[in-house]
């Protein structure tokens, strides 16, 4: 009844039952797991609390990774938007700093929620942290955002991939940004169709992005790509809410992302054999960390 395999089917179900994406996702979970609405909602609220806790830890402390590649940048960015006249808006920088904070916590062996992966775990918490703080959104509404995001992530994972090793960073940070953008649109009163328009645009914006972690660690450039992912989500959500549409439908964008991912060289899919990881500085860092070329 509430099962769906792609974006088109999700929209059809939303229209048939006159419900938002978040509600359809909970009903799907009830049907497939046998758990009650309250059980499912509370479990997701635990995820929300873990996400926000990770942001707080990273944005208020210098969370250094063991490698020393990342740490303290989220706090630096927070200090800039709190104390300086910035080029970007405070809301944008608050979301990006929060996204970076989660990646710094992850790199320092802290607890995060893979949303959908550890390498992209900052984007969704980043935008959620910002809307909670800037718009005084209640936690239950934030939990609903997570259900909307999970529905979009489910469709991407089922029809393509969210793995950097399989599809490049477009599949990780692209998927996370799509999830965040769709959730933002629904929070702001947008339609299910507008949520998927936003999700489409976020993926299109970074189609082809490679995964080239320095020294093979989920630290750099991952942290800053999460910052860009949060910004991507905010911009795409605003475009969708303004009535701007993606020329290519969501399901076709997801398929294109998957096909692009298959065509990316293995050296650019989490192997640390190409891209930034293969630069002289990247190789030097890897040698310093691991004592080998």
C-alpha positions in Angstrom: 0.0 0.0 0.0 2.7 2.5 1.0 5.7 0.8 -0.7 7.4 2.7 -3.5 10.5 2.0 -5.6 11.1 5.4 -7.2 10.2 9.0 -7.0 7.2 8.7 -9.4 5.6 6.0 -7.2 6.3 8.1 -4.1 4.6 11.1 -5.6 1.6 8.9 -6.7 1.2 7.6 -3.2 1.4 11.0 -1.7 -1.3 12.2 -4.1 -3.5 9.2 -3.6 -3.6 9.5 0.2 -3.1 13.3 0.3 -0.1 13.0 2.6 3.3 14.5 2.9 6.4 12.4 2.1 7.4 12.2 5.8 4.0 10.6 6.7 4.2 8.1 3.8 7.6 7.1 5.0 6.4 6.4 8.6 3.4 4.5 7.3 5.8 2.4 5.1 7.9 1.6 8.1 4.9 0.6 10.2 3.8 -1.7 7.4 7.2 -3.3 6.8 8.5 -3.5 10.4 5.4 -4.1 12.5 6.4 -1.3 14.8 4.0 1.3 16.0 4.0 4.9 14.8 5.3 6.1 18.2 8.1 3.5 18.3 9.3 4.5 14.8 9.1 8.2 15.6 11.0 7.9 18.9 13.7 5.9 17.2 14.2 8.7 14.6 14.2 11.2 17.4 17.2 9.4 18.9 18.9 9.9 15.5 18.1 13.6 15.6 19.6 13.9 19.1 22.8 12.2 18.1 23.1 14.5 15.1 22.6 17.7 17.1 25.0 16.4 19.8 27.7 15.9 17.1 27.2 19.4 15.8 27.4 20.9 19.3 30.6 18.9 20.0 32.3 19.9 16.8 31.3 23.5 16.5 32.2 24.5 20.1 35.5 22.5 20.4 38.7 21.9 18.5 38.0 18.3 17.5 41.3 17.2 16.0 41.5 14.0 14.1 44.3 11.5 14.9 45.9 12.3 11.5 45.8 16.0 12.2 44.2 16.7 8.7 41.0 18.2 10.1 39.9 19.9 13.3 38.9 23.3 14.6 37.6 24.7 11.3 34.0 24.4 12.2 34.7 26.5 15.3 36.7 29.0 13.3 33.8 29.5 10.9 31.4 29.9 13.8 33.6 32.6 15.2 33.6 34.4 11.8 29.8 34.4 11.4 29.3 35.4 15.0 31.9 38.2 15.1 32.5 39.5 11.5 30.7 41.0 8.6 30.6 38.0 6.3 30.2 37.6 2.5 27.7 34.7 2.9 24.7 35.0 5.1 24.8 34.0 8.7 22.3 31.2 8.1 24.3 29.8 5.3 27.5 29.8 7.3 25.8 28.4 10.3 24.7 25.4 8.2 28.1 24.9 6.7 29.9 25.2 10.0 27.6 22.7 11.5 28.1 20.3 8.6 31.9 20.6 9.0 31.5 20.0 12.8 30.0 16.6 12.3 32.8 15.5 9.9 35.3 16.6 12.5 33.6 14.7 15.2 33.5 11.6 12.9 37.2 12.0 12.2 38.0 12.2 15.9 36.2 8.9 16.6 33.0 10.6 17.9 29.5 9.4 17.4 27.6 10.5 14.3 24.6 9.3 12.2 25.5 8.1 8.7 23.1 10.1 6.7 23.4 8.3 4.3 27.1 7.7 4.9 29.9 8.7 7.3 31.6 10.7 4.6 28.4 12.7 4.0 27.1 12.7 7.6 27.4 16.5 8.1 25.0 17.8 5.5 21.6 16.8 6.9 22.5 17.7 10.5 24.0 21.0 9.3 20.8 22.2 7.7 18.7 20.9 10.6 20.9 22.6 13.1 20.5 25.9 11.2 16.7 25.8 10.9 16.3 24.7 14.5 18.4 27.6 15.7 17.3 30.3 13.2 13.6 29.5 12.9 12.9 28.0 16.4 11.6 24.8 14.8 10.3 22.2 17.3 12.1 18.8 17.5 9.1 16.9 16.3 9.1 18.9 13.0 12.8 18.2 12.7 12.1 14.5 13.1 9.6 14.8 10.2 12.4 16.3 8.1 14.4 13.1 8.8 11.6 10.9 7.5 11.3 13.0 4.3 15.1 12.8 3.9 15.1 9.1 4.4 12.4 8.5 1.8 14.6 10.4 -0.8 17.7 8.5 0.3 15.8 5.2 0.0 14.9 6.0 -3.6 18.5 6.9 -4.5 20.0 3.9 -2.8 17.4 1.5 -4.4 17.9 2.9 -7.9 21.5 4.1 -7.9 24.0 4.2 -5.0 25.0 6.3 -2.0 28.5 4.8 -1.9 31.6 6.8 -2.7 33.5 3.6 -3.6 30.8 2.8 -6.1 29.7 6.1 -7.5 32.1 8.8 -6.4 31.4 11.7 -4.0 28.4 12.7 -6.1 26.8 9.6 -4.7 27.6 10.5 -1.1 27.4 14.3 -0.7 25.1 14.5 -3.7 22.6 12.1 -2.1 22.9 13.7 1.3 22.3 17.2 -0.1 19.3 15.9 -2.1 17.9 14.4 1.1 18.4 17.7 3.0 17.0 19.9 0.2 13.8 17.8 -0.1 13.4 17.8 3.7 13.8 21.6 3.8 11.2 22.1 1.2 8.6 20.0 3.0 9.4 21.8 6.3 8.7 25.1 4.6 5.3 23.9 3.3 6.4 22.8 -0.1 4.6 20.0 -2.0 6.1 16.5 -2.5 6.7 17.5 -6.1 8.7 20.5 -5.0 10.7 18.4 -2.6 11.8 16.1 -5.5 12.5 19.1 -7.7 14.9 20.4 -5.0 16.5 16.9 -4.7 17.0 16.8 -8.4 18.8 20.1 -8.6 21.2 19.3 -5.7 22.4 16.1 -7.5 22.6 17.9 -10.9 24.7 20.6 -9.3 27.6 18.2 -8.4 27.1 15.5 -11.0 30.4 13.8 -11.7 32.1 14.8 -8.4 34.9 12.4 -7.6 35.8 10.7 -4.4 39.5 11.3 -3.7 40.2 11.2 0.1 43.7 12.2 1.0 45.6 9.3 2.5 42.3 7.3 2.2 40.8 9.0 5.2 37.3 10.4 5.4 38.6 13.8 6.4 39.9 15.9 3.5 38.4 17.0 1.2 35.3 15.4 2.7 34.8 18.0 5.4 34.7 20.9 3.1 32.6 19.0 0.6 30.0 18.6 3.3 30.1 22.4 3.8 29.4 22.8 0.1 26.7 20.1 0.3 24.8 22.0 3.0 24.9 25.2 0.9 23.8 23.2 -2.2 20.8 22.0 -0.2 19.8 25.4 0.9 20.0 27.0 -2.5 18.2 24.1 -4.2 15.4 24.2 -1.7 14.9 28.0 -2.2 14.9 27.5 -6.0 12.2 24.8 -5.7 10.1 26.9 -3.3 10.3 29.7 -5.8 8.7 27.5 -8.4 11.9 26.6 -10.3 11.8 23.2 -11.8 14.5 20.7 -12.7 14.5 20.2 -16.5 15.3 16.5 -15.9 12.9 14.6 -13.6 14.1 13.2 -10.3 14.1 9.5 -11.3 16.1 10.3 -14.5 18.6 12.4 -12.5 19.1 9.5 -10.1 19.7 7.2 -13.1 22.1 9.6 -14.7 24.0 9.9 -11.4 24.4 6.1 -11.3 25.5 5.9 -14.9 28.0 8.7 -14.4 29.3 6.9 -11.3 29.9 3.7 -13.3 31.9 5.7 -15.8 34.2 7.3 -13.2 37.7 5.8 -13.1 38.4 3.5 -10.1 41.2 5.8 -9.2 38.6 8.4 -8.4 36.3 6.3 -6.3 37.6 6.2 -2.7 40.8 4.4 -3.6 43.0 7.5 -2.9 44.8 6.8 -6.1 43.8 9.9 -8.0 42.6 13.4 -7.8 43.7 15.4 -4.7 45.0 12.2 -3.1 47.5 11.8 -5.9 48.9 15.3 -5.8 52.5 15.7 -4.5 51.1 17.2 -1.3 48.5 14.5 -1.0 51.1 11.8 -1.4 53.4 13.5 1.1 50.7 13.6 3.7 49.9 9.9 3.2 53.6 9.1 3.6 53.8 11.1 6.7 50.8 9.4 8.2 51.5 5.8 7.2 55.2 5.9 6.5 54.8 4.7 2.9 54.1 5.9 -0.6 
